[in-house]
Amino acid sequence: MQSPCCCLLSLLLYLFFLSETWANLEGTFTVRLLQTTTFQNTSFADTEGLGLLEDIELGSLDKHTWSIRFCQPWVRSALPRADWDTIENLLKIYLQQFNHLINEGATQKDIPYPFVVQCTAGCMLYPNRTSLAFGYVGYNGQDFLSFDTKNFTWTLYQDTELSRYVQSFLQNYTALSELIETLFNDTCVDDMEVLLHYGRAALERQELPVATVFARTPSLDQLLLVCHVTGFYPRPISVAWLRDGQEVPPGPALNTSTILPNADLTYQLRSVLAVAPRDGHSYVCRVRHHSLGTRSLLIPWENHSAAPTISITIAVLVLVATAFAGGFWWWKRRKGNEATWETQEFII
């Protein structure tokens, strides 16, 4: 019986087992298959699966039917319909065997339910056409086992009775080791090239970042400068603060968030710099991204703190002047009316 990681990798490589010319793309690319199975008891397991090329979703697993749902139209065109049917049948056989193997081991080692098993398998392709395949197994959210592609052995992340049991089982499976070695050494590069060929347009997609700078004042003696960058693709980006033209080094005053996804398949992040109010320095948020080429996006922080005070002062002065003019007009009119009545009384 094959291991979770090997079966995932086998499916991955079989999925794109074609002979194509590698698209002329720059950089290092990674393809991954992710599997998460929650074992509620010995008779029920819930499985989710996802295939990724970089951050592009290739397809997902329908948890009810164990069929493939294509996320990109060019993935479906990589193989004829009959081949996809064969792959789905192999996938269902694998999941049945996987569930049986895990439940058998849980019973022998008295593992309490529920628990979660996670598997990741795939390979990386470098610009010089060398590759690195990988396989990992996780248990309840923690690293459990990994596959050493140099020595073709399974390595423990945690030394427990359960991990040693699984390691021994996989290591003694000779046919499995031979299959992994063949897949890693002979087919990973060719099949990755097929992915790059069909997914070239998606991989070359570029979206310009949009950046805004604003400030927050959590206290009277602290000013937080916030640089919000959003709408960019691909994911890698560089955001830095410049103080008087010099880059602010990492430190407790600088806090940059992780890169988060947007609903439109772009990304966003925030970089926050704590400064003292009216410290006399100039601040600029600098953004560098592949879509900008050799240019940088520079967004200066303009301190408008004095403007509201001036505006309020002017407004108060205008109100005072208006009130004074109105009062003077009313006083003049009243005096005029009094003079008119005195004249009328004198005539009478």
C-alpha positions in Angstrom: 0.0 0.0 0.0 1.4 3.3 -1.0 2.0 6.2 1.4 -0.1 9.4 1.3 2.6 11.6 0.0 3.7 9.2 -2.7 0.2 8.6 -3.9 -0.4 12.4 -4.0 2.8 12.9 -6.0 2.0 10.0 -8.3 -1.3 11.6 -9.1 0.3 14.9 -9.6 2.9 13.6 -12.0 0.4 11.4 -13.9 -1.9 14.3 -14.1 0.5 16.2 -16.3 2.4 13.4 -17.9 2.9 15.0 -21.3 6.0 15.9 -23.4 6.0 19.6 -24.0 8.5 22.4 -24.4 9.0 24.5 -21.3 7.5 28.0 -21.7 10.2 30.7 -21.6 9.4 31.8 -18.1 11.9 33.2 -15.5 12.1 32.3 -11.9 11.5 29.3 -9.7 8.1 27.5 -9.8 6.4 25.2 -7.4 3.5 22.8 -7.8 1.8 21.3 -4.8 -1.0 18.9 -4.0 -2.6 19.5 -0.6 -4.7 17.0 1.3 -6.5 17.4 4.6 -8.5 14.4 6.0 -10.4 14.6 9.3 -11.1 11.2 10.8 -14.2 11.5 13.0 -14.3 7.8 13.7 -13.5 4.5 12.1 -16.4 4.7 9.6 -16.3 8.4 8.6 -13.5 10.6 7.2 -13.9 14.0 5.6 -11.3 14.8 2.9 -10.4 18.1 1.2 -7.9 18.4 -1.6 -6.3 21.2 -3.6 -3.7 21.5 -6.4 -1.6 24.6 -6.8 0.8 26.0 -9.3 2.5 28.8 -7.3 -0.6 30.5 -5.8 -2.9 29.5 -8.8 -5.6 27.0 -7.9 -5.5 24.2 -10.5 -8.3 22.1 -9.1 -10.0 20.9 -6.0 -11.5 17.7 -4.7 -15.3 17.4 -4.3 -15.5 15.9 -0.8 -18.7 14.1 -1.5 -18.0 12.4 -4.8 -14.1 12.5 -4.8 -14.2 14.0 -8.3 -11.9 16.8 -9.6 -13.3 20.3 -9.9 -11.2 22.4 -12.3 -10.4 25.9 -11.2 -8.7 26.9 -14.5 -9.9 26.0 -18.0 -6.4 25.3 -19.2 -5.9 22.5 -16.7 -8.8 20.5 -18.2 -7.2 20.9 -21.7 -4.0 19.4 -20.6 -5.4 15.9 -20.9 -8.2 14.2 -22.9 -11.4 13.4 -21.1 -10.7 9.7 -21.0 -7.5 10.4 -19.1 -9.2 12.6 -16.6 -11.7 9.8 -16.0 -8.8 7.4 -15.3 -7.2 9.8 -12.9 -10.4 10.3 -11.0 -10.7 6.5 -10.6 -7.2 6.3 -9.3 -7.9 9.1 -6.9 -10.9 7.3 -5.5 -8.9 4.1 -5.1 -6.1 6.0 -3.4 -8.4 7.7 -0.9 -10.1 4.4 0.0 -6.7 2.8 0.7 -5.4 5.9 2.5 -8.4 5.9 4.9 -8.1 2.2 5.5 -4.4 2.5 6.3 -4.8 5.3 8.7 -7.7 3.7 10.5 -5.8 0.5 10.8 -2.8 2.2 12.3 -5.0 4.2 14.7 -6.6 1.0 15.9 -3.3 -0.7 16.5 -1.8 2.2 18.4 -5.0 3.2 20.2 -5.2 6.7 18.7 -8.2 8.6 20.0 -10.7 10.1 17.5 -11.2 12.6 16.0 -7.8 13.5 14.5 -6.5 15.3 11.3 -3.9 14.1 8.8 -2.4 16.5 6.3 -0.3 15.6 3.3 1.7 17.8 0.9 3.5 16.7 -2.1 5.0 18.3 -5.2 8.2 19.6 -6.7 10.1 22.8 -7.5 11.6 23.7 -10.8 14.6 26.0 -10.9 15.7 28.2 -13.9 18.5 25.8 -14.8 16.0 23.0 -15.1 17.1 21.3 -12.0 14.3 20.2 -9.7 13.5 19.4 -6.1 10.6 17.1 -5.1 9.2 17.0 -1.6 6.7 15.2 0.5 5.4 15.9 4.0 2.9 14.4 6.4 1.3 16.3 9.3 -0.7 15.1 12.2 -3.2 17.3 14.1 -1.6 20.4 12.7 2.0 19.5 13.6 4.9 18.3 11.3 5.0 14.5 11.5 7.2 13.1 8.7 9.1 14.3 5.6 10.7 12.6 2.7 14.5 13.0 2.2 14.9 13.2 -1.5 18.7 12.8 -1.3 18.7 9.6 0.6 15.2 8.5 -0.2 14.3 7.9 3.4 11.5 9.1 5.7 12.6 11.6 8.4 10.9 12.1 11.7 9.8 15.5 12.8 8.7 14.2 16.2 10.0 11.1 17.9 7.0 9.2 19.1 5.8 5.7 19.1 3.3 6.5 16.4 5.7 8.4 14.2 8.3 5.5 14.4 5.6 3.0 13.5 4.6 5.0 10.4 8.2 5.6 9.5 9.1 1.9 9.7 6.1 0.9 7.6 7.0 3.3 4.8 10.7 2.6 4.9 10.2 -1.1 4.6 7.9 -0.7 1.6 10.6 -1.4 -1.1 8.3 -1.0 -4.1 7.2 2.4 -2.7 10.8 3.6 -2.4 11.7 2.5 -5.9 8.6 4.3 -7.3 9.4 7.5 -5.5 13.0 7.5 -6.7 11.9 7.0 -10.3 9.3 9.8 -10.1 11.7 12.3 -8.4 14.6 11.6 -10.7 13.0 11.1 -14.1 9.6 12.8 -14.5 9.2 15.8 -12.3 10.9 18.3 -14.6 9.0 17.1 -17.7 5.6 17.3 -16.0 6.3 20.7 -14.5 7.1 22.0 -17.9 3.7 21.0 -19.1 2.1 23.0 -16.3 4.2 26.0 -17.2 3.3 25.7 -20.8 -0.5 25.6 -20.2 -0.4 28.1 -17.4 1.9 30.6 -18.9 -0.8 33.4 -19.3 -1.9 33.0 -15.7 1.7 33.0 -14.4 2.6 36.1 -16.4 -0.4 38.1 -15.1 0.6 41.3 -13.5 -1.5 43.8 -11.5 -0.1 47.2 -10.4 -0.1 48.0 -6.6 -2.2 50.8 -5.3 -0.8 52.5 -2.1 -2.2 55.0 0.3 -0.6 56.6 3.4 -2.5 57.8 6.4 -1.8 58.4 10.1 -3.3 57.3 13.4 -2.8 58.8 16.8 -3.1 56.1 19.6 -1.7 58.6 22.1 -0.6 62.3 22.3 3.1 61.3 22.1 2.9 58.7 19.3 2.0 58.9 15.6 1.4 55.7 13.6 2.1 56.1 9.9 0.3 53.4 7.9 1.1 52.4 4.3 -1.6 50.3 2.8 -0.8 48.5 -0.4 -3.4 46.5 -2.3 -4.4 45.1 -5.6 -1.0 43.7 -6.7 -0.2 40.5 -8.4 2.0 38.4 -8.3 2.5 38.0 -4.6 6.2 39.0 -4.0 6.5 42.6 -3.1 8.8 45.0 -1.2 7.4 47.7 1.0 9.8 50.0 3.0 9.7 53.3 4.8 12.2 56.1 4.0 13.1 58.7 6.6 14.7 61.7 5.0 15.5 59.5 2.0 17.1 56.7 4.1 15.4 53.3 4.5 14.2 52.7 8.0 15.8 49.4 9.3 13.8 46.7 11.0 13.0 47.4 14.6 10.3 47.7 17.2 9.0 50.9 15.6 8.3 49.1 12.2 5.6 46.5 11.8 4.7 45.0 8.5 1.8 42.6 8.1 1.9 39.3 6.2 0.7 39.4 2.6 -3.1 38.7 2.6 -5.3 37.7 -0.3 -8.1 39.8 -1.8 -11.4 38.5 -3.2 -10.3 39.4 -6.8 -7.2 37.1 -6.6 -4.8 40.0 -5.8 -3.0 40.7 -2.6 -2.6 43.4 0.1 -0.5 44.3 3.1 0.1 47.1 5.6 3.3 48.6 6.9 3.1 50.6 10.1 5.8 52.9 11.4 5.7 54.5 14.8 7.1 58.0 15.0 7.0 61.0 17.4 4.6 63.8 16.4 6.3 66.8 14.8 9.8 65.1 14.9 10.9 67.2 11.9 11.6 64.3 9.6 10.1 63.5 6.2 8.6 60.1 5.6 8.0 58.2 2.3 6.5 54.8 1.7 8.4 53.0 -1.1 6.8 50.1 -3.0 8.7 47.8 -5.3 6.9 45.2 -7.4 7.5 43.2 -10.6 4.7 45.0 -12.4 6.5 48.3 -11.8 9.6 47.1 -13.6 12.7 49.1 -12.4 10.5 51.9 -11.1 9.5 52.4 -7.4 6.2 53.7 -6.2 6.8 56.5 -3.7 4.0 57.8 -1.5 5.1 60.7 0.9 3.5 61.3 4.2 2.3 64.9 4.2 1.7 66.2 7.7 -1.6 68.1 7.6 -1.9 68.4 11.4 -1.6 72.2 11.3 -4.2 72.6 8.6 -7.2 71.7 10.7 -6.1 74.1 13.5 -5.8 77.0 10.9 -9.1 76.1 9.4 -10.8 76.1 12.8 -9.2 79.4 13.7 -10.4 81.0 10.5 -13.9 79.6 10.9 -14.1 81.0 14.4 -12.9 84.4 13.3 -15.4 84.5 10.4 -18.2 83.6 12.8 -17.1 86.3 15.3 -16.9 88.9 12.5 -20.3 87.8 11.2 -21.9 88.0 14.6 -20.3 91.5 15.2 -21.5 92.8 11.8 -25.0 91.4 12.5 -25.1 93.0 15.9 -23.9 96.3 14.6 -26.6 96.3 11.9 -29.3 95.4 14.4 -28.1 98.2 16.7 -28.1 100.7 13.8 -31.6 99.8 12.8 -32.9 100.0 16.3 -31.4 103.4 16.8 -32.9 104.5 13.5 -36.4 103.3 14.5 -36.1 105.1 17.8 -35.2 108.4 16.0 -38.2 108.0 13.7 -40.6 107.6 16.6 -39.2 110.7 18.3 -39.7 112.8 15.1 -43.3 111.6 14.7 -44.1 112.5 18.4 -42.6 115.9 17.9 -44.7 116.6 14.8 -47.9 115.6 16.6 
